[in-house]
Amino acid sequence: MTNKNNVFRSPLFYVGDKYKLYPKISQYFPKKINRFIEPFTGGGSVFLNVSANEYLLNDIDSKVIEIHNFLEKQAENPDLFFKNVFEIIQEYKLSHSYIKDIVPQELRDKWKKTYYAKFNKEGFNKLKKDYNSGKTNTTLHLYILLIYGFNRMLRFNSKGEYNLPVGNVDFNKNTLTALNNYFYLIKKKKTTFHNLDFLDFFDSINFQKDDFIYLDPPYLITFSEYNKLWNQETEKRLLEFLVYLDVQNINFAISNVTHYKGKINEQFLKWSKNYYSLDIKSNYISYHDNSNKEFREVLITNYQPNKSVSKKTVRATETYT
Ligand SMILES: C[S@@+](CC[C@H](N)C(=O)[O-])C[C@H]1O[C@@H](n2cnc3c(N)ncnc32)[C@H](O)[C@@H]1O
């Protein structure tokens, strides 16, 4: 099952995932893709929806890749996977609205907006403690922490301990749908996951005709957990590598945010002038009056995305405010 735009969402529910913007972005992807190459895969909502003969996927976050590899294996036996999930949910007395809503009415009335967090807090904290102490240190336990954890994020402290509080969500019908879709899609796809810095990942590839690289790196001027890993220097190295790919006639498309709350990514804007630029999402009203709501997300391609697009910046007909 997909959303109304027929897009599958990754069961990692990744912060900043491209699932909502996928229809807008993918309309500019090449029609024929042999190998789909994604150095910043994150939750994977893009590769899940792209049609290609092969997928080379990468992320520097070893936990994210651990979960992808784990879920790919679970696709061989989803029934066993769901059985194991339910055993853990029961062991830690967590709510499980995908089967039945067990949160008592008094709690719902008292904590109208946060009753899942109230109900699951104790069990979640025990699960977190057991995971961090090594008692139950499996990828399935980590995935359940992700599903019940704050904003469905993954965050670890310097000792490598998972350190987010309980979230106000549980294993619900959307989780079930996203997992079933993932299992169905990944079984049909020829995928390889890598856990490398993007340059080492690129180094490992012999680029060929009909390769297509989609890049969704951290954005230099916005805020996110994974943006901590990113700076002007890493971005410069990435942009230089893309110039090299362009010279080799390899097609790429890269997402980025050029304007955000008064900040401008000048380095990226300057670099992008040599390519095709498509506006994906922006807030023009505040963009013009310079208020701090200013936001502009673009897709830059090194190939002509369609006949009507020239090398000048192209504004999408739809705008967001
Ligand atoms: C904007 S997110 C990608 C989100 C993805 N498009 C999705 O739909 O879920 C950027 C990703 O880049 C990864 N990343 C950050 N620095 C990296 C590096 N040097 N090499 C490879 N991946 C990196 C982060 O771990 C993060 O998952």
The ligand as a Gaussian input file, in Angstrom:
#p B3LYP/6-31G(d) Opt

LIG

0 1
 C       19.445000      13.998000       3.950000
 S       19.901000      12.417000       4.579000
 C       19.343000      11.323000       3.304000
 C       17.870000      11.024000       3.438000
 C       17.342000      10.068000       2.369000
 N       17.250000      10.717000       1.075000
 C       15.977000       9.507000       2.753000
 O       15.017000       9.635000       1.956000
 O       15.857000       8.939000       3.835000
 C       21.644000      12.451000       4.413000
 C       22.367000      11.151000       4.774000
 O       23.763000      11.301000       4.503000
 C       24.494000      10.519000       5.422000
 N       25.889000      11.019000       5.436000
 C       26.384000      12.088000       6.112000
 N       27.703000      12.253000       5.844000
 C       28.046000      11.274000       4.965000
 C       29.264000      10.902000       4.314000
 N       30.390000      11.604000       4.505000
 N       29.251000       9.838000       3.477000
 C       28.114000       9.112000       3.287000
 N       26.933000       9.405000       3.895000
 C       26.892000      10.466000       4.717000
 C       23.726000      10.670000       6.732000
 O       24.002000       9.594000       7.611000
 C       22.276000      10.715000       6.229000
 O       21.689000       9.444000       6.303000

